[in-house]
Amino acid sequence: LLNKGSNRKVLAKAELAEMKESIEAVLKDVLNADDLATDLRHYLARALRKLVIAIDEYELTGATPILESIEQTVGHVMVDAEYKSFLRDSELGKRVFNALQAASGIVTIAVGMPALTQAVQQLLADFGADGAAQRSGGAVRHGRHGGGRGGQGRGARSHGQVQREEPQPANPADAA
């Protein structure tokens, strides 16, 4: 009933099972990797488990939570240089990224959005070797997290977008 009139694709049980198997395999490898920093292992374990739960709950919640988990996991490269290096430079990191990329390709069809994979690969390339992210002035803040004054004043955040107030002239007559 919910999909009546929708042009969105419903993910087949086989696709969901394949995604889950792939994510669980890299999760197992992450948990068994002795050379992984503790913080990195904890982050990856939580992120991959969250993705497995989203896959398990697909029939209840749809594809959007799966895609959001993938976006969050891949997007973490913007705030964690060690994680970015892990995904880009280590064999296990490449397997994790490939599993996320494959899942993203399947899910983006279901939610009717373009695949993340090319944009993410470009992001990794742009912020990779030349260190552009580090030279950009420090921490990267996401729309739903970080600074601001609780939604008030200059630079307040609302629904993932930065709102900027234009400077107001001291005298309204000066505005003309």
C-alpha positions in Angstrom: 0.0 0.0 0.0 2.7 2.5 0.9 4.5 2.0 -2.4 1.4 2.4 -4.6 2.0 5.1 -7.1 5.6 5.4 -6.2 8.4 5.0 -8.7 10.8 3.9 -6.1 12.3 0.4 -6.3 11.7 -2.0 -3.5 14.9 -3.8 -2.4 14.7 -7.6 -2.9 15.5 -9.8 0.0 18.5 -11.2 -1.9 19.9 -7.6 -2.3 19.4 -6.9 1.4 21.0 -10.3 2.3 24.0 -9.6 0.0 24.5 -6.1 1.6 24.2 -7.4 5.1 26.6 -10.3 4.4 29.2 -7.9 2.9 28.9 -5.4 5.8 29.1 -8.2 8.4 32.2 -9.6 6.7 34.1 -6.4 7.0 32.8 -5.8 10.5 34.2 -9.2 11.5 37.6 -8.2 9.9 37.6 -4.9 11.7 36.9 -6.6 15.0 39.7 -9.1 14.4 42.3 -6.6 13.1 45.1 -6.3 15.7 46.8 -3.4 14.0 43.8 -1.0 14.2 43.8 1.8 16.7 41.2 1.3 19.5 39.2 4.5 18.7 39.1 3.6 15.0 38.0 0.1 15.7 35.2 1.3 18.1 34.0 3.9 15.6 33.9 1.4 12.7 32.2 -1.3 14.8 29.5 1.1 15.9 29.0 2.5 12.4 28.9 -0.9 10.7 26.6 -2.4 13.3 24.2 0.6 12.9 24.2 -0.2 9.1 23.4 -3.8 9.8 20.5 -2.8 12.0 19.2 -0.4 9.3 19.3 -3.3 6.8 17.5 -5.6 9.3 14.8 -3.0 9.8 14.4 -2.2 6.1 10.8 -3.6 5.9 9.8 -1.4 8.8 11.7 1.8 8.0 12.6 1.7 4.3 15.9 2.4 2.5 16.5 5.9 3.9 18.1 4.8 7.2 20.4 2.5 5.3 21.6 5.3 3.1 21.9 7.7 6.0 24.2 5.2 7.8 26.3 4.8 4.7 26.5 8.6 4.3 27.5 9.1 7.9 30.1 6.3 7.8 31.7 7.6 4.6 31.3 11.3 5.5 33.3 10.7 8.7 36.5 11.2 6.6 35.8 14.9 6.8 36.4 15.1 10.6 38.8 12.2 11.2 42.2 12.2 9.4 43.1 8.8 10.8 39.9 7.3 9.5 40.4 8.9 6.1 43.9 7.5 5.9 42.6 4.1 6.9 39.9 4.0 4.1 42.4 5.3 1.5 45.6 3.5 2.4 44.9 0.2 4.1 43.7 -3.0 2.5 41.0 -3.4 5.2 40.0 0.2 4.7 39.6 -0.3 1.0 37.4 -3.4 1.7 35.2 -1.4 4.1 34.9 1.4 1.6 34.1 -1.0 -1.3 31.4 -2.7 0.9 29.9 0.7 1.6 30.1 1.7 -2.0 28.4 -1.4 -3.2 25.6 -1.0 -0.6 25.2 2.7 -1.6 24.8 1.7 -5.3 22.0 -0.7 -4.5 20.2 1.6 -2.0 20.4 4.9 -4.0 18.3 3.2 -6.7 15.6 2.4 -4.1 15.5 5.9 -2.7 15.6 7.6 -6.2 18.8 9.5 -5.6 22.1 9.5 -7.6 24.7 7.2 -6.3 27.1 8.6 -3.7 30.1 6.7 -4.9 31.6 9.1 -7.5 31.1 12.1 -5.2 32.7 10.3 -2.3 35.6 9.1 -4.4 36.2 12.7 -5.6 35.9 13.9 -2.0 38.6 11.4 -0.9 40.8 12.4 -3.8 40.3 16.2 -3.2 41.0 15.9 0.5 43.5 13.1 0.3 47.1 13.5 -0.5 47.3 17.3 -0.7 45.9 17.8 2.8 43.4 20.5 1.6 41.0 19.7 4.5 43.7 20.3 7.1 44.7 23.7 5.5 41.1 24.9 5.3 41.2 26.4 8.8 40.6 23.5 11.2 37.5 21.6 12.1 34.8 20.8 9.6 31.3 21.3 11.0 28.3 19.4 9.8 24.9 21.0 9.6 23.3 19.0 12.4 26.3 19.1 14.7 28.7 21.6 16.1 28.8 25.3 16.9 26.2 27.9 16.8 24.1 29.5 19.5 21.2 27.1 19.7 19.8 28.3 16.4 20.2 32.0 17.1 22.2 34.8 15.5 24.8 34.8 12.8 25.8 31.5 11.5 22.9 29.6 13.1 22.2 26.2 11.7 18.8 25.0 10.6 18.1 21.6 9.0 21.7 21.1 7.9 22.2 24.5 6.2 24.1 27.6 7.5 21.9 30.7 7.6 23.7 34.0 7.4 22.3 37.3 8.3 23.1 40.2 6.1 24.6 43.2 7.9 21.9 45.8 8.6 22.6 49.5 8.2 22.4 51.5 11.4 20.0 54.0 9.7 17.2 52.5 7.6 17.5 55.5 5.3 21.0 54.3 4.3 19.6 51.1 2.9 18.1 53.0 -0.1 
